[in-house]
C-alpha cells in the first residue's frame, strides 16, 4: 500500500471522480476542484473529498486548495491544455509537488518535459491515474492492445497471492500472467508470485481491480 498522501484533483468528471473514489478507499486526503456547481454538489454528497468550486488554473483557487501542503496534484479534466497549465502553476507555487496530467493522445514524450507523469485514461480508466498519483509499482505498459490492459505489477508482501504458485491462485477469467519474476522468462504453472518482484499480466479491464487486489492487497 502506498504511503498516505494529500492529493489535489483538478476535474470532477468521470475520470477525476472515479480516481478520487479509489484514492479515498486507500486512505488518502483529497481535494477536488471543479467548475460545474451541480457536479460539485454531487461530489460533495459522496463525502470522498473536500470540494472547491472554481477554475483550477486560477492561482487563488490553488491557494484555497492549500497547494503548498499537497503532495500531488493531478489535472484530470477533459482539457489537456488546462491540465498542463494547472500542473505547471502548482509546481511553481509548490516546488517539489508531484504533477500528473491527463492528456488526449499517446504522445507522452511531448508532455514529459512539463509534468512528472502523464496518463491517457481511455487506455485503462481511472486506475492508471491512481497508479501515477500514488507512484505505485503498477504500470500500464502497452498502448497497442485496444481495450486489453497489459500491466507490470509488483507483488506486495501480505497480498492474497503472495508466495503462491500460479496454479494455486484463482485469477478471474480474462487474466493471463505473461512473465516470470522481473521478466526473466515466460510464466509457468509453478511460477511463484514472490513479494517485491514484478510480473507482466494481461487483463480484461473489468477484472483488473480484482487482479490488483490479489497481488497488491
Buried (B, 14 or more C-beta within 10 A) or exposed (E): EBEEBBBBBBBBBEBBBBBBBBBBEBEBBBBBBBBEEEBBEBBBEEEBBBBBBBBBBEEEBBEEBBBEEBBBBBBBBEBBEBBBBBBBBBBEBBEEBBBBBBBEEEEBEEBEEBBBBBBBBEBBBBBBBBBBBBBBBBBBEBEEEEEBBBBBBBBBEEBBBBEBEBEEBEBBEBBEBBBBBBBEEEBEEEBBBBBEBBBBBBBBBEBBBEBBEBBBB
